[in-house]
Amino acid sequence: MTELPSFPFPVGPRSEPPPEYAALRGCPHRVRLRAGGEALVVTSYEDVRQVLSDRRFSRSANADGPLFARSPESLPLVMAD
């Protein structure tokens, strides 16, 4: 079984994205969140567009619970439609 990369990636001293994003470019990839859960990272324009427009990813579609466990330092924007 392949070890999943940890996400979010560590931020370096430069203003450029972490180099780990280059390895994920093109298609969805599973990652391991800090809290231990799994998630998909989408990087292509079409994949991101689909996620943002698909009602299955809506916060209201998951009203019974959080989409994922949020850490105190994470942005609440990811919980909004």
Residue pairs with C-beta under 8 A, 6 or more apart in sequence:
4 30
4 31
4 32
4 38
5 20
5 23
5 24
5 29
5 31
5 32
6 31
6 32
6 34
7 31
7 32
7 33
7 34
7 39
7 41
8 34
9 18
9 20
9 21
10 18
11 18
12 18
21 43
24 41
24 43
25 43
25 44
26 43
26 44
27 44
27 47
28 40
28 41
28 42
28 47
29 40
29 41
30 38
30 39
30 40
31 38
31 39
31 40
31 41
32 38
33 39
33 68
33 69
34 71
35 68
35 69
35 71
37 68
37 69
39 68
42 48
42 50
42 51
51 57
55 61
58 81
59 67
59 79
59 80
59 81
60 81
66 79
67 78
67 79
70 76
70 78
70 79
